[in-house]
Amino acid sequence: MIKANFVTADEVAASIEDGSTIATIGMTLVSASETNLKAIERRFLETGHPCNLTLMHSCGQSDRERGIQHFAHEGLVTRIIGSHWGLQPRWMDMIANNQVEAYCLPQGQIAQLYRSMACGLPGKMSKVGLGTFIDPRIEGGKMNDRTRELEDITQIIEVNGEEYMFYNAVPLDYVFIRGTVCDEMGNLTTTEEAMKLEVFNAVLAAKRFGGQVIAQVKHVVKNGTINPKDVTVPGVFIDKIVVCDDPENDHRQTHSFYYDASYCGQMVVPETAIEPAPFNERKFIARRGVMEMYPGCVVNLGTGIPNDMVGRVAQEEGISSEVMITVESGIYGGVQMGGVDFGIGQNLVAMVSHPEQFDYYDGAGVDVTYMGLGELDGEGNVNSTKMGPRCTGAGGFIDITQNAKKVVFLGTFTARGAKYRFEDGKLHIDQEGQIKKMVSKVAQLSFNGPQSRASDQQVIVVTERAVFELVPEGVKLIEIAPGIDLQTQVLDMMDFTPIIADDLKVMDACLFTTDGPAGLIDYLQA
């Protein structure tokens, strides 16, 4: 009988060869192989080995302290290929300080690249990334000066007279996965994980290159006690298994709690009365954004105001049951968590794998996506990926915004230090922000305005004081908040001059409601 190879985390760490390429599978802290990552970090700090690793990851995999933060040591990793570092401060510092070679690729493209690699292809082609900082003719996804002169890991190809990005295969030496239970043969389930992710695709990608698969599990059971339909990875593909000896700390379902059955579909709990979000500029912006929904639309929520506030406002307003809210992790419906627990949800109606979710986002395109706003310029270009030397990275931003039917960017008009009051149905700005977001040229091209305008994509930019729309001629100002002076508090605070709508509107008074819902369901049903 085939038997699984059970080892300790220290034995795993000792087996990793210098110069290897490692892929870790997870999102935020969900499915992080914490036991193994800690052991590798510990061995490096004690011995200097393994060293000069290449680390590949499809999405952010940390809660600011754990996950791949353990690998953020100069010399341990020489090259990182990932999509998002917003919850990984040490990685953002290392990238900004040129302590590592850093490539950023779109989240969905990495998740799907594993699948292409698994079936023997030399890489993956896609329209996603064209005309953005991922495009090798612009920045090639190179996130610091140290990487700037290195080789491109993507290329432009032409098929049937059309341009495509081509994401080159990255041979994997090791892939780290996590499961709930395995049997004595190593057959592994992920039944208590809060996301499906791209586990099996990455496993087969490693096998294609002769790499090793290392799994972390909570429990081991007898052969024949696992329903074969529950097996995520057959044991024949797993080389080493580490049983977590401290699951409360090292096998948490997500950052905020060890385990809750309602987040993995094992239980449906009563939905208690929704605690209304406090009224502030973020809720005001989210309310105006929710007015862009329509009955039956499929919605995607990005990080920041979108995931933290839009879903919550939609619930308060009774709109959630009229639309289908999704997140890039693969979840549908339910009540979405935000912040450091981004990507999971309670009482979901469906959960699909990470690559499959991006098949939808990249192909048909989601009906309405809500994304954060870093900078906007007069061409309609948006930067939400790199502010100064510190880069959060793209995550799923580029995959989703390039193909969505409607894009709604949400953010404050200025950054750092602004103070607002909402009184008497008017917006009062007591202190202006120190940083302008409406700039002459964005610092990084995360979203290509001219490309979007040429495709007739609908794009709305919502701030607390002004709403803009992309039109063929450029950026048009279509609404301002009551109480705001158009010249001094909008136009003078912009480094470009927008087109001003002939019928410039004032934001609806209902948005200022502080006691109970704002009645946004009426706009959805109008």
N, C-alpha and C positions, 0 to 999 in steps of 0.2 A: 504494500500500500504506500502511495506517495504520502510523505509526511512533511509538514511545514517546518521551516528552519527558524526556531525561536532563539533569539539572541538578546543581549542587553544593549542598551543605548550606547554604553561606552565601547562595546565591541563594534557597533556600527561606526562610531566616530573614528576608531582606530583603523577601520578598513577604507576610509575615503582617501583616495590618492590625490596628491598635489596636482594642481592644474586641471582638475576635472570640471565638467559642466554638470550642474545640479539644477533640477527643476523642482520647485515646491508647489504643492497644490493647496489652495485655501482662498478665503476672502475675508477681510477683516481678521478676526481670530477664529472664524468658523473653519473647521477641518485642519487647523494648524497642527503639524507634527511636533508639538512643543518639546516632548521628551527627547527626541532625536536632535532637534536644533540646539537645544541647551547643551547636550553632550558634545556636539561638534564645537560650539563656542568654547566650552570649558577646556577641551583638549587643545584648541588653538592657543588659548591664553596661557596654558601650562607648557606647551611644547613648541608652539609656532607652526604646527601642522594640524590639519591640512591647510595648504595655503594656495594662493593664486587661482582660486576657484572662479568659474563663471556661474552666476546665479541667474536663473530665468524664472519669472513668475508672471502670471497673466493679469493679476489685479493686486490691489493693496492687500497685504497679508500681515497686519499688525494691529495692535490697539495702543500704539505709541511706546509700548514696553516689550511686548512679547512677539511671537511670530518671527518674521525674518529680521526684526531688529537685532536678534542674536547674531546675525551674520555681518552687522555693520561695524566691521573692524578693518582698518587699513591693512592690507596684506592677506587677510583671510579671503576676501573677494577682490579680484582685480577688475572684473567686468560684470556689470549688472544689466540685464535686458528685462525690462518690466514695463508696466503701464501706469502705475500710480504709487505715490509715496506720501500722500497727504497725512496719513496716520503713522508715518515713519520718520520722525524728526532727525534721527541720527543719519539715516540714509540721505535725507535732503541736505544735511550739513556736509556729508562726505562728497556728494555730487557738486554742491556749490563750491567746495574747497578743492576740487580737482584731485580728490584722494582715490577716485575710482573711475574707470571708463564706464560711461552711462548712456545707454540707448533706451529711448522710450518708443514703444509701439502701441497701437490701439489694443485695448483689452480683448475685444472680440476676435481680433485677428490672431492674437497669440493663442487663445483658447481653440480656435479653429485650425491654427497651424499644427498643433499637436495631432489633430485628426488627419491632416494631409501627410504629415511625417509618418504617421502610423501605417498608412496604406501605401507607402513606398514612393511618394512624390517628392520632387526636389524642393518643394515650397508651396506657397499658396498665392493665388492671384486674386485681386479684389480692386474695386474702385475706391474702397475706403482708404483715406490718407492722401489721395491726389489733391494737390493744391493747398495742403496744410504743412505744418513744420515736419511732418513725417516724410513728406516727399523728398527724395534725395537731391532734387534740384533746388530745394529750399534749405532745410537743415538736416534732412535724413534722420530725424529723431535723436540727433546727438545733443546731449543736454549740458555739456560744459566744454571748456577750451581743450581739456585733455583729450576729449573724444573727437574734436572737430577735424583733426587731420588723419584720423583712422579710416579704415575701409568702411564702405557702406554695407549694411546688412539687408538692405532692400534695393530694388532696382525698378526701372520703368520698362515695361514690355508693351508690345503692340499686338493685338489679336483682332483680326477682321477690321482693321483700320481704326480701332479704338485703343486708347491708352489704358493701362492697368498698373497698379502697384503689384510688385512681386516680392513676397516676404520669404526670404531664403530659409531653408531648413536649418535647424540648430541641433547637431548631434548631441544626444543626452547620454551621460555616463551613469547618472543616478536620478531617480525620481522619488520624492517623498510624498506618501499619501497617508490618509488616516481613515479608519473605519470604526464601526461600533463593536462588532463581534466577528470573530473568525472561528472556523472549526479546526480540527487537528490536521486537515490537509491544507489549511490556509485560505479556504474560500471566505471571502470578506464581504460583509454587509456595511451599509452606511445608513441604516434605518433611523438612527437617532441624530444624524447630522441635519443641520438646518438648511442645507443647500445640497443640490446634486453635484454641481460643479462639472469639471472635465476630467474626472478621475481616470476612467478607463481609457479615454483617448490618450492621456499622458503616459499611462502604463504601456500601451502598445507602441507609442512613439519611442519610448526608451528601449523596448524590446527590438524594435526595428534596427536600432544602432548597437545592439548587444549590451545595452545598459542594464543596470540593476534596479529593481523595484524594492523599496523599503517601506514597510507599513507599520503604523502604530495603531493598536486596538485597545479597547477597554476590557474585553472578556474573551475567553476561549471556551468553546462548547464542543460536545461530541460530534463526530461525523454523523450525518443524516438528520440532524436536528434543525438545520437551516432550510427554509423553503428555497429551492433553487431559483425561483423568480426574485428573491430578495438579494441574491448575490450580485454585487457590483463588480467585483474583480475575482475571477476564478483563481484558486490558489496556485495553479500551475504557472501563473505569471508573476508570482511574488517570491522574491529571493530571500528576504529576511523580514521577520516580524518581531516587533518589540511590544510587549504588553506593558501599558502605562501603569506605573506603581503609585502615582499620585494624581488620579483623575480629577479631583476637585480643583487642582491648580493647572495641570498639564493636559487635560482632555476636556476642557470646558466647551459646552455647546456654542457659546459666544462670550464676549467680554463680560457682560453684565450678570450672567448667571451660569451655573454649572449645567443644569438640565431642566427644560420645561417641555413636556410632551406636546403641548399645543403648537410649538414652533417647528415640529417635524412631522406633523400630520397624524400623530398617534393619539391625539385627544382634541376634541372641540370644546372650548369653554364658553360659558355665557359671556356675552359682551356687556360689560358694565357701562354705566353712564359715562360718556366721554367727558373728560375734564377739559373744559374750554382752554385753548391756548391763550396766554396773556396777550392783551392787545398792545402791539408795538409796531414799529416799521416793518418788521419781517412778516407779521401776520397781515398787515395792510397790503404789502406787495403780493403775498400769496393769494389773498382774496381777489385782487385784480387779475392775477394769473388764472385762477379757477374759472373766471368768466370766459376764458377761451375754450373751455370744454363744451362738448355737445353730446346729446343722448347717444349711447351705444359706442362711443369712441374708446379706443384702447390707448391708455396713457402710460408713458414712462416717466419715472421720477429719478432725477440725478441727485447728487449729494448737495448738502447745504440747505438753503431755503426750500428747494423743491421737495426733498424727502422729509425734512424736518417739519415743514409747515403745510405744504400743498395737500398731502394726504389727510392731515389732521383737519384742515379747514373743510375739505370735501366731506369728511365724516360729520363734522359739526353742522354742515349745511344740508345734510341728507342727500348728498350727490353721489356718494360712493357706490350706492346700489344701482345707479343709472349709468355708470361707466365701468370699465375694467382697468384697474390700476396695476401696473407691472413694474418690476425692478430688474435691472440687468442680470442679477444673480439667477433669474429664472423663476421668480415667484409671481403668482397671480392672485389678486384680490386680497381679502383679509385685512388685517391691521398691520401696517408696515412699521418696523422700528427704524430709527434714524441714528445720527451721530456715529459713535464708535461701533454701533451694532447695525450699521447700514447693510441692507441686503437680505434681512430675514423678516419673516412676518408670522403673525399668529392667525389661526383659523383660515389658512389659505384655501382657495378653491382648486389650485393646481400648482405644480412645481415641475419645471422641465430642466434639462441640463444646461449648463453655461453655453456650450457651442450652439445648441439648438435655439436658445433664446436669441443669440446674435444672428442665426440664420434668418429669423423673422425680422429683426431690426435692420439687417443689411439688405434683405431682399425686398419683401413687401413694404417695409418701413412702417414704424409705429404711427398711429394717427396724430397724437400730440405728445411731444416731449417737453419736459421742464428741466432747464439746466441753469447752473449758476453763471453769473456775469463777472468777469474780471476787468476787461477793458473793451471798449467799442470805438471804432474809428469811422470816419465819414464814408468809407466804402462799404460799411456793414461788416467788416472783419471783426472777429471777437477773439480775445485772449482769455482763456480760463485755465491755463496750464502752467504758466511760469511768470512769477512776479519778481522782478529783480533777479538775483542769482539763485534764488530758491525755487525749486520746481516741484509742484505737486504731481505733474504728469497728466496724461490724457484720460486714464481709465477708459470707460466706454463712451466718453464724450464724442469723439470723432466718429466712431461707428454709428452712433445713434443720430447725431445731428445732421450728418451728411445725407441720410436717407429718410428721415422723418417727414411726414407730410406737412406738419406744422411744428415749428420750434418756438418755444416761449422762454426767453432768457429772463431770469429774475435776479435782481440785485439792487443794492442801494446806489444812488446816483454818484456819491463820493465815498471814499473809504477813510478809515482811521479817525475816530474822534467826533463824528457827527452826532448831534443831539437833536431829538425831535419831540414836538408835542402835537397831539391831535385833540383839538378843542373846538367846540362850536361848529363842527362840520368843516374845519379847516386844518391844514397842515402848517405848523409853525416850526421853523428851523432856528433853534436857539444857538447852535454852534455848527459851523460848516466843517465838513471833513477835510483832512489835510491833503488827501490824494485825489486827483481827478481821475475818473474812469472813462470819461469821454475824451479821447486823445486824438492827436493828429495821425499817429500810426501805432498800431498795437505792437507790443514787445515780442509777441510770439503768435504765429498764425494758427490758432486752434480751429477757427471756423472761417471759411473763405466766403466773404460777403458777395463779391461779384459773381462767383460760381453759383451761389445760392440764388441770387437775383436772376441770373440767366436761365435757371431751371424753373422759375415761377414758384419756388418753395415759399410758403407763408412763414414769415418770421416776425415775431413781436418781441420787443424789449420793454420790460416793465420795471420801473423804479418807483420809489415812494413819491416822487414829485412829477414824473413825466413818463409818458408811454410813447415808444417809437415803433415804426413799422418799416421793414425793408421794402422799397419799391424799385422799379427798374432804374430810376434816376439816382437812387441813393438811399439815405436814411431820412425818413419823414417823421416829424413830431406830430402826433395825432391827439394827445391828451395831456393836460397838466392838472395837478391837484389844486383844489380850491385853497386860496390863501397864499399861493405861490406867485411871485412876480416873474413873468416870462423872461424879461431881459436880465435882471440881476441874479436870479436864482436858478436859471436854466441856461440861457444862451451865453452869459458871461462866464459860466462855469464849464464851458465846453471848448475844446481846442479845435473844433470844426464847426461849421455852420450847417445845421440840418435844414432840410426842406420843411417849411411850416405849412401844415394843412390849412386850406382855405376855411374849412369848417372845424378849426381847432376846438376840441371838446374839453369840458371840465369833467374830471373823474366823478363817478356816481356817488351821491351822498350816502348810499347804503354801506359803502366801504368803511365808513367812520363809525358804524354801530359798535358800541362797546359792551352792550348788555344782550347776550344771546346771539343767535345766528343773524346774518346780514340779509337773508332772503335771496341768496344767490341761486337757489333752486329755480326761482322764477325766470332767471336769465337762461338757464339750461333748457327749460321747457318752452321758452318763447319761440 
